[in-house]
Amino acid sequence: MAIKMAEKTNYDFVVADLSMPNTDGKQLIVKLLTLPTHPLVYVVTGVATAEAEKELLELGVESIERKPFNLSKFVAKFQAKFANGHVEP
């Protein structure tokens, strides 16, 4: 469902988890990053290994936050990225 929505709407960013019900988070992220006008992808997870994190960053993920994480710092990343308006990936 998330991919179908992203194919129809150009989102500025998506926050995804690697562990989600009914879907594989990594597959979702890879599909999002292959869209012609893909969003910035932020990952929050409690299951990623250092190797998996490195691979996700190499694929084009903007940021990875390990759970539990500081919400204020996470929001500050968005504010900094979008401070001057829309940012292209």
Contact map, one row per residue, 1 for C-alpha under 8 A:
11111000000000000000000000000000000000000000000000000000000000000000000000000000000000000
11111100000000000000000000010000000000000000000000000000000000000000000000000000000000000
11111110000000000000000000010011000000000000000000000000000000000000000000000000000000000
11111111000000000000000000000000000000000000000000000000000000000000000000000000000000000
11111111100000000000000000000000000000000000000000000000000000000000000000000000000000000
01111111111000000000000000000001000000000000000000000000000000000000000000000000000000000
00111111110000000000000000000000001000000000000000000000000000000000000000000000000000000
00011111110000000000000000000000000000000000000000000000000000000000000000000000000000000
00001111111000000000000000000000000000000000000000000000000000000000000000000000000000000
00000111111100000000000000000000000011100000000000000000000000000000000000000000000000000
00000100111111000000000000000000000001100000000000000000000000000000000000000000000000000
00000000011111000000000000000000000000110000000000000000000000000000000000000000000001110
00000000001111100000000000000000000000111100000000000000000000000000000000000000000000000
00000000001111110000000000000000000000111100000000000000000000000000000000000000000000000
00000000000011111000000000000000000000001111000000000000000000000000000000000000000000000
00000000000001111100000010001000000000001111000000000000000000000000000000000000000000000
00000000000000111111000010000000000000000011100000000000000000000000000000000000000000000
00000000000000011111000111000000000000000011101100000000000000000000000000000000000000000
00000000000000001111101110000000000000000000101000000000000000000000000000000000000000000
00000000000000001111111110000000000000000000000000000000000000000000000000000000000000000
00000000000000000011111100000000000000000000000000000000000000000000000000000000000000000
00000000000000000001111100000000000000000000000000000000000000000000000000000000000000000
00000000000000000011111110110000000000000000000000000000000000000000000000000000000000000
00000000000000000111111111110000000000000000000000000000000000000000000000000000000000000
00000000000000011111001111111000000000000000000000000000000000000000000000000000000000000
00000000000000000100000111111100000000000000000000000000000000000000000000000000000000000
00000000000000000000001111111110000000000000000000000000000000000000000000000000000000000
01100000000000000000001111111111000000000000000000000000000000000000000000000000000000000
00000000000000010000000011111111100000001000000000000000000010000000000000000000000000000
00000000000000000000000001111111110000000000000000000000001000000000000000000000000000000
00100000000000000000000000111111111000000000000000000000000000000000000000000000000000000
00100100000000000000000000011111111001101000000000000000000000000000000000000000000000000
00000000000000000000000000001111111001101000000000000000001110000000000000000000000000000
00000000000000000000000000000111111101000000000000000000000000000000000000000000000000000
00000010000000000000000000000011111111000000000000000000000000000000000000000000000000000
00000000000000000000000000000000011111000000000000000000000000000000000000000000000000000
00000000010000000000000000000000001111100000000000000000000000000000000000000000000000000
00000000011000000000000000000001111111110000000000000000000000000000000000000000000000001
00000000011111000000000000000001100011111000000000000000000000000000000000000000000000011
00000000000111000000000000000000000001111100000000000000000011000000000000000000000000011
00000000000011110000000000001001100000111110000000000000000111100000000000000000000000000
00000000000011110000000000000000000000011111000000000000000011111000000000000000000000000
00000000000000111100000000000000000000001111100000000000000010111000000000000000000000000
00000000000000111100000000000000000000000111110000000000000000011110000000000000000000000
00000000000000001110000000000000000000000011111100000000000000011110000000000000000000000
00000000000000000000000000000000000000000001111100000000000000000111000000000000000000000
00000000000000000110000000000000000000000000111110000000000000000000000000000000000000000
00000000000000000100000000000000000000000000111111111000000000000100000000000000000000000
00000000000000000000000000000000000000000000001111111000000000000000000000000000000000000
00000000000000000000000000000000000000000000000111111100000000000000000000000000000000000
00000000000000000000000000000000000000000000000111111110000000000000000000000000000000000
00000000000000000000000000000000000000000000000111111111000000000000000000000000000000000
00000000000000000000000000000000000000000000000111111111100000010000000000000000000000000
00000000000000000000000000000000000000000000000001111111110000000000000000000000000000000
00000000000000000000000000000000000000000000000000111111111000000000000000000000000000000
00000000000000000000000000000000000000000000000000011111111110000000000000000000000000000
00000000000000000000000000000000000000000000000000001111111111110000000000000000000000000
00000000000000000000000000000000000000000000000000000111111110000000000000000000000000000
00000000000000000000000000000100100000000000000000000011111110000000000000000000000000000
00000000000000000000000000000000100000001000000000000001111111000000000000000000000000000
00000000000000000000000000001000100000011110000000000001111111110000000000000000000000000
00000000000000000000000000000000000000011100000000000000100111110000000000000000000000000
00000000000000000000000000000000000000001110000000000000100011111000000000000000000000000
00000000000000000000000000000000000000000111100000001000100011111100000000000000000000000
00000000000000000000000000000000000000000111100000000000000000111110100001000000000000000
00000000000000000000000000000000000000000001110100000000000000011111100000000000000000000
00000000000000000000000000000000000000000001110000000000000000001111100000000000000000000
00000000000000000000000000000000000000000000010000000000000000000111110000000000000000000
00000000000000000000000000000000000000000000000000000000000000001111111001000000000000000
00000000000000000000000000000000000000000000000000000000000000000001111111000000000000000
00000000000000000000000000000000000000000000000000000000000000000000111111100000000000000
00000000000000000000000000000000000000000000000000000000000000000000011111110000000000000
00000000000000000000000000000000000000000000000000000000000000000000011111111000000000000
00000000000000000000000000000000000000000000000000000000000000001000111111111100000000000
00000000000000000000000000000000000000000000000000000000000000000000001111111110000000000
00000000000000000000000000000000000000000000000000000000000000000000000111111111000000000
00000000000000000000000000000000000000000000000000000000000000000000000011111111100000000
00000000000000000000000000000000000000000000000000000000000000000000000001111111110000000
00000000000000000000000000000000000000000000000000000000000000000000000000111111111000000
00000000000000000000000000000000000000000000000000000000000000000000000000011111111000000
00000000000000000000000000000000000000000000000000000000000000000000000000001111111100100
00000000000000000000000000000000000000000000000000000000000000000000000000000111111111100
00000000000000000000000000000000000000000000000000000000000000000000000000000011111110000
00000000000000000000000000000000000000000000000000000000000000000000000000000000111111100
00000000000000000000000000000000000000000000000000000000000000000000000000000000011111100
00000000000100000000000000000000000000000000000000000000000000000000000000000000010111110
00000000000100000000000000000000000000000000000000000000000000000000000000000000110111111
00000000000100000000000000000000000000110000000000000000000000000000000000000000000001111
00000000000000000000000000000000000001110000000000000000000000000000000000000000000000111
